[in-house]
Amino acid sequence: MADHLSDEQYKSAVSAVWKATIILGVVTVVEVIAALILGPKLPKVLMNSFYALASFAKAFFIVGEFMHLKYEKRAFMISLGVPLVFLVWAIIAFASEGQSWFLMNHPK
């Protein structure tokens, strides 16, 4: 049986998509403007931190809105979030270990 939306539900869904698109667009434009204007003036670490935080915020919003995760139960969100934290930690740990190994085996 097909699940039909009422006009009110359809308009609400379309409005949510447009709202999400505008929010993501604004964050992206802010990132580009920051890169063009502030990029050469600020330290690279600060700019990279800003890019990482903005990208994380956009990813969080995309997962929440378009993958409908914000409408799920809290336990389900945690069951997806905890492995993600460990995955990010593992990537950082392996990159750090690889850098240490490289510097140890290739002295200047």
C-alpha angles and dihedrals in degrees: 000000000000118000109226126196123222118235090257093052091046093051090048091052093048090048091051091052092050091047091051092047092051093048092049091046093051093049090049092049090050089052092051093046091048090051094050100041107026100025098085093040104047128064115273092238091057093048093046090050090051092050092048093049093046091048091048091050091050092047091049091050093047092049091046098045109028098032089043093230093139088064093055129092119278094244091056092050091050092048088057097039101051095058089046091056090051091047092053090046090052092050091051092045094049092046091050092047091048091051091049091049092048093050091046093052098038108046118183 
